[in-house]
Each structure stands twice: as structure tokens, then as C-alpha cells.
Amino acid sequence: MHAELLPYWYPIARSEDVRERPVSALLLETDLVLYRAGQDVVVAADRCPHRGMRLSLGQHRDGALICPYHGLAFGQEGRCTDIPAHPHLTPSQQFRLSTYPAVERYGLVWTCLGTSPSPFPELSTDWDDPAFRKVTPDPVPIAASAGRQVEGFIDVAHFAHVHTTTFADPANTAVPAYSVQVDEDGLRFDYCSTVSNYAVGSGMTAQDFVWRRSFDVRVPYLAHLTVHFPNGRLNILNGASPVASDRSVLFSPVCFDFEIGTDEAVKDFNARIFAEDRLMVENQQPRHLPLEAAEASFAADLASVYYRRLLRQMGLSTA
């Protein structure tokens, strides 16, 4: 994987899935183990420095991560505190476990593998507003790169062709012109159209209403969408976690300040939309985003063109 990707923060699990029992995650081809110790989430390399055992198969006991093979215990900072075969030995630094920073925000656990982490991405203040209900759907594994997934999320020309069973009108294909604001961290744009965001078959309508979709994209693989409804706002976080060069895991928590059904109904609708997107993204060739190859673009691809340019400026040749 590209070294340029290491300083950034990526989601690796839902907060609700991380308890005392260790769980595994994969990020940038690095195996990780996570567990909760009191109020803290610990993220470490999923490999015991003694004989390479996966620590995610072990257990958490009294604040320590216990290797299932020989019982070595590791504290939250990665220091080996006990080798049961030699109970009176003070373990050397050779037995130290690699650990990584952890941040819990937006219903997710995030980490960074770089030695000099970039600033953590601060998104819409709606996420901190108690008036907004939060729902965190299941993570979605995707057999395509994180770059392909993010580009698909910010693509405004595919609605009428891909999302006709969820929210879009197959007859409403025209894409109104929009502008994009770019800085070193990413890009932002408002896309205004008559494409409704109400679920197909819901009976909800908003005649003559212009839907504003505000996108906030942060390099390399984070996008945030605010959909302005007639009676409130819906926020969708699109966190594409790059597990490998051609595979990713999508984390997509949402928050909103109006009534749109039960948590399970929200999760189901979200899953149906991303299943439609997933079918498209997984069937693009190549499975990564080709930043130097010539793929044709038209005017509606403006956000994608800028997104690819930013990734190239990071030093990436593929994403």
C-alpha cells in the first residue's frame, strides 16, 4: 500500500461492536486487534511478538490483552507485563506490542497507522446535536478499492440509472450544472436537483421542491453528504476503509432531525442503496481508481475530476 496513505484516519469498526472481547480488523493490509478497556478503546497489531499468534483469538483480562498461545499479557500501551512460563521475569522491550491511536466519533472507532497523524476530520456539527438521531448500519465489504467507492458516492449522474428501486426517477436523468470548491484537504460542492430522496413507494412527495445535497469530501477516502429535506436534514458519512489495494470496507453512519421510521427501517433503506452502488463499483475495471490512465469524463463528472486530481497531488498513482 502507498506510504502516502499512512498519516490519515480511517474507520475500522463500529463502536457498538467493540467490547472487552478482542475483535479483529484489517487496514492497509495490516492486521489489527481492538478491545475496550474501561472507557478506552485499544488498537494494536494483531500479532504476538513472541510467535506471531493472532491476539484477536485471545481474551481481555484486567486491562490486559492475553495471547491464546502462551498466555503473554500486554498492557494498553503494548508493554508485555507477564510471561507465564517465566513468572518472575521482567519482559524486555523485544516483547513489546505495536499499538496505534484510537478515536471514537460518529459511532465508529478510527485509527491511524502513521507516526505523525494528520488532524482528525471534523464534520458537520449535526453529529454532536442531541436533536439528531444517530443510526449506524452494518459495515459493508466491497470488492473494489476505497477510491472507486468514494468516487461512486459523489457521482451525481448515476441516480436515475442505479437507484430506481430506492429513491430515484428513471425519467429524471439530466444533471444540472454545479460548481466545486477545492482546497488541500478535499473538495466541497452543493448539488441541487429535483431528484427526490424519499423512498420509492413511501407515498411521500415534495412537488416543485429543489433537493440540495451538500458534499464534503476529505482526502483520501472520506465523504460526507447532507441531504436537505423539506422538514430537516439527513447526514450520511461515507467512510471507505482501505483494507487492501483492491478491497475496502464501507462504514456509513447517519444522523437526522426528523421522523423517518425505526432504526431497522433506516438500516434497511441504507443497505438497499449501498447494495445498488456496490453492484456497480465491484464491476468497474480495474478494481482500483486509475489516476493516470485516461478514462473519459463529461461535465457531470466535475467532482470526480477534482477528486482524482487531489489524489494525484498526494502522490498516488492508483486509489
Beta strands, then each sheet from edge to edge (+ up, - down):
strand 1: 10-14
strand 2: 23-27
strand 3: 30-37
strand 4: 40-45
strand 5: 59-61
strand 6: 64-66
strand 7: 73-74
strand 8: 80-82
strand 9: 99-100
strand 10: 102-105
strand 11: 108-111
strand 12: 133-135
strand 13: 140-142
strand 14: 181-183
strand 15: 186-193
strand 16: 211-218
strand 17: 222-229
strand 18: 232-244
strand 19: 247-251
strand 20: 254-256
sheet 1: 1+ 11- 10+
sheet 2: 2+ 3- 4+ 9-
sheet 3: 5+ 6- 7+ 8-
sheet 4: 12+ 20- 18+ 17- 16+ 15- 14+
sheet 5: 12+ 20- 18+ 19- 13+
end
